[in-house]
Amino acid sequence: MKLSFYTIFSNLENWTTIFFKGFLVYYQVVVMTCSSPQNPSYWGFENVTESGEDTYQDKISYPCHEPYYKIVPAMDSGQPLPVCGQPFIPIDQDQGALDASKAKLGNFPWQALTIIYGRGGGALLGDRWILTAAHTIYPKDSFSQKNQTVEVFLGHTDLEEIIRLGTHTVRRVIVHPDYRQEEPNNFEGDIALLELENRVSLSPNILPICLPDSETLYNSGLMGYVSGFGMERGRLVSQLKYVRLPIAKREACENWLLEKNRTEVFSSNMFCAGNRTLKQDACQGDSGGVFAVWDNTTERWMATGIVSWGIDCGKGFGFYTKVLNYMDWLKGIMEGEA
């Protein structure tokens, strides 16, 4: 852990001179009084001078919690931000097989297990938000209006262990306004955020994933990873599994749906992955998990999609909410503007 020291100035006015291009220039320096750091108790601010007051040349210690957080001076808050998309134990991207594999602890540190109407998935954003699918909260096949318990678990690849670590209390559930529970063949707006009551303690096994910022992350043929505790061969798994899938051409998925006489809405706010012959796919219980793509530019993992809907499991293409199209909504919620 590194300590960064910030000097706080207040009540200082002084006339200063400089010699500039042959002229003696007088100017007055007025340094404004600083406000106290936001949430000092949480971030660990501590006054390290004897006065204990925010006065001229007082110093405070500011724990950076590296490598889980970074300080961005340009931010108005001056608070450290969680580092995203950089797992300590990255998955092997050179694997040739497309079979489902057991995830190692730390491969997908953003993975959340949700239990609402049943098992679902999600991904940690920052240190207090879970990105998930709206239909895990309001399923298409259930129109119950009662408040369902929302449980969120983080930090392990073993089902028993992740539950033993305990649930993270959800403070707020926000579902996108375009989502229509009453329309079974329309998964438009299938995106939601869960705000946790408390910030989670980041560690090698609990780290956030980044949000996308480029259309290039949706190029056909680009490989992505989907992980979850969902169904495999008709049974719910006890270990976190993942599959490696290519982003498919939109036309291929549209033609496939036509051939099968399907009426599901496949809008521009969705994309598809897999192909006609692949037997690996997301399945029931994986909904809400993210489609993670490695961004060579930033060298970070990006949550480009959310497991949304499909036709059977492992029998063709899977369909995902296109996260990039919802970035304004996501940022508005997480930054407190909506």
N, C-alpha and C positions, 0 to 999 in steps of 0.2 A: 504494500500500500504506500502510495506517495502522498505527501501533504503539500498542497499549494497554498501560498500565503498571499493574502490580498491586504493592501494598506487602505484604511478608510480615512478620508480627508474630510474635515468640516471646519467651518468658521475661519477660513483662511483668505485674507486679502493682502496683496503685496504688489508694490510697483517694482518692475524688473526692467533692466536695460539690455539691449543687444547692439552690436556694431554691424550695420548692414549696408553694403555698397557705399561706404564712406560717410554714412550718417549714423548718428547716435539716436537710436529709437527707444522711446519709453512706452511700455505697455503694462496694463494692469491684468494680473491673473486673478480670476475669481473662480474658486472651486466650490461647486455646489455640495450641500450636505447629502450624503448617501443615505438611501433607505436601507433598512435592515434586510438581510438575505431572506428570500422566501422559504418557508418551512424549515427554519434553522434546526429544530429539534430532530426532524427526520434525516436531513442530509448530514448532520453531525458537526455543524458549525460550533466552534469553541473560541472564546476570546482568550488570547494567550498573553495579554499584557495585564499589568497590575490594576489599572483603573477599572477594567470591566465595562467601560463605556465606549460607544461608537464615536470616538473623537479623533482628532488629528493624529496620524501615525500609529493609531492602535492597529493591531494585527489580529486576524482570526485564522484558525486552521480550518481547512476544507478538505475532507477526505475524498479522494477521487474514486475509490473503490475499483481501481484498475484490476484486471482488464475488462471488467463488465460494464463500466461507464466511461464516458469521455466528456470533457468540458468543451462546449462550443461558445467561445467568447461573444460571437455575434448575436447569440440568443438574448432576448430582453431579460429573461429570468435569470440567466447566469448559472442555471442549475446543470448538473451533469446529465447526459442523456445515455440510456442503455445502448450498448453496442449490439447491433443486430446482424443476423445472417452469417455468423462466424463460429460454427461449432468447434469445440476443442478436439473432437474425434470425428472428423468428416467421413462421409461415406465414400466408398471406392467408386469413382465415376468411370473407371476404365473397365468395369465388369462387362462381359459380353452377353451374359445370360439375361433374359428378361423374366426369369422366374421370381416368384415371391420369396423374399428372404427375411430372416429374423434380423431385426435392428439391434445394433450394439448400443449399450448405454452411452449416450452422448451424441449419437448420429443425428437424431432429430430432437434436439433439446427444446424446441418450441412446441412439440406435440402435446396436445391436451386431450384428455379423455373426458367426455361429458356424459352425464347420465340424467336424462330428462324424462322422455317417454320410453327410452331404451338407450342403448349405447350410441354415442356419436363422437365426432372428433372436433378439433379446433386447433388454433395456433396462437401462441403468445405473441402479442405486439407490445413493445415497450416492457413495462414491468407491472401493468395492471389491467390490460385489455386482452380479451380472447376473441379472435376472429372465428366465426363459424357460419353455418348455413341457417337461414331462417326456418327451413322446414324441420330442423331438429327441435325447434322450440314450438312451432305450430305445424304439426304434420298434416299432410294432405288427406290422410285417411282418418283423422280425428278432429272433431270440431268442439271438443270440450272447452268450455270457457273458464273452468276453474284454474286457479293459479297452481301450476305444476312446480314441484321442487326442481331447482337447477343446481346440479352438482358438477364441480370442475376439479379435476385432478391433474397434477403435473409432476414431472421429475423422475419417471422410471419407465422401463420397457416391459417390466413384468406386471401383469394385471394385479396380482395380490399385493405386490410391493407398492404400486402407485396408489392403490386404495388405502393401504396401511399408512402411507405418508399423510393422508388426510385431505379433506375437501377444502377448497378455497371459496369462501363465502362470496356470493355474487350480490353486488349492491344494486345493479341496474341492468336491464335487458333492453336493447334497442334493436328493433327489426326494421329493415328498409321499408319505406312506405309503399313501394311498388309491389311488394310481395302479396299475393292473393291466395290465402289458404283454401278458399272455396273453389278454386279452379285447378282440378287435379292434373291437367295436362299443360299447365303453364307455371314454369319455375322462374319466371322473370322476377328480379329483385331478391333472389335467394341468397341473402347475405345478412348477417347480424353481428352485433358486438355485445359482449358481456363485459361489464365493468366490475372488476373485483373490489371488494370492500377494502382490502389492504394491498399494498405493493408487495410483490413476491420477492423473496431473496434470490437474486440471480446466482447461478453456480454453473459448473460445467454441464450439469444435467438439466438446468432450467435457463434457457436463453431465448430471446425473441428472434423472430425472422423478420426480414425487411419487406417493405411494400414496393411494388413495381413502379417504374417511372419511364418505361420505354415500350413501344410497340414491337421492337425487335425481339423481345422476350416471348413473343407469340408466333414466331416464324415456324412454319410447318417443318417437321423433322427434328426440331429441337427437343432434347430429352428432358423429362421432368420426373420427379419422384413423388409418389403418393404413399402415405403411411397411415396406419390405423389399427384399431383393435376389433375390426369388423369380422364379417363372415369369410370363411375359407373352406371350400368343399362342404358347404352346408352347415358348418359349425362355427361358433364364435371362438376366436383364438384367445389364448392366455398370454401370448407374447406379442409385442408390437411387431407387425410385419410391414414390409414396403415392397413396392413394385416400381420398375423403371419403364416409363411409357413415352412414346413419341407424340408430339403435338401433330394432329392430323390436318389435312387440307379440309377446309370448310365444305367444298363441293362433294368430297367423298362421303362426309357425314350426312349431308343433305340427301344425296342419292340413296344412301343406305336406309335412311328413314322412309323415303318414298317407296323403296322396294318392299319394306315391311309394313306399308300402309299405316304408318304411325301418324298420330295427330299432335304429338307434343310440339310445343313452341320451341324453335331453335333460333333465338334472336341474336342480334349483334352484341348483346351483353353476355354471351356465352361462347365457349370454344369447346372443341372435342379433342380427345386423345385416344391413342391405341390404334388398332387396325382390325380388319375383318378376321384375320387368322389368330391374333393373340388370344390366349386363354387367360391372361392375367389382367386384372381390373380391380378397381375399387368395388366394394359391395356393401350390403346392408351393415350398418354399424360403423362404416367409415365416413358417412356423410358429415360435412362440416370440416373435415380435414383439408389441408391445403395441397395444391399442386406446386411443388417447390422446384424452381429452376435456378441453376447457377449462372450468375451474371459475370462474364469475363471482364467487363469494364470495371466494375466496382469490386470484383472478387468477393461477392457475398451471395447468399441464397435469398431468393425473392419468392414471396407467396403470390404467384401469378393467378392461381385459380382456387376455387373451393369446390370440393366434391358435392355435386348437386343431384344429378339424375342419370338414369341409364335404363337399358332394356335387358333384363336378366343380369347375370354377372359373368364376365369373361367370355361373352359371345359377340364381341364387336367393339363398338366405340363407347366411351364414357363421356359425359357432358359436365362441364364445369362453369361456375360463375366467373366471369372475366373481371378480376379485381381491379384492373387498371381503370375500367369504366366507372368505378365507384369511389375513386380516390378523393374527390371533393367532399362526398358525403362522409367518408371515413375520417378525413382530417377535420372536418367541421365538428364531428362528434368528439373526437379525441382531444381536440384543442379547445373544446368548450364553447364552440360557436353555434352549436345546434342543440 
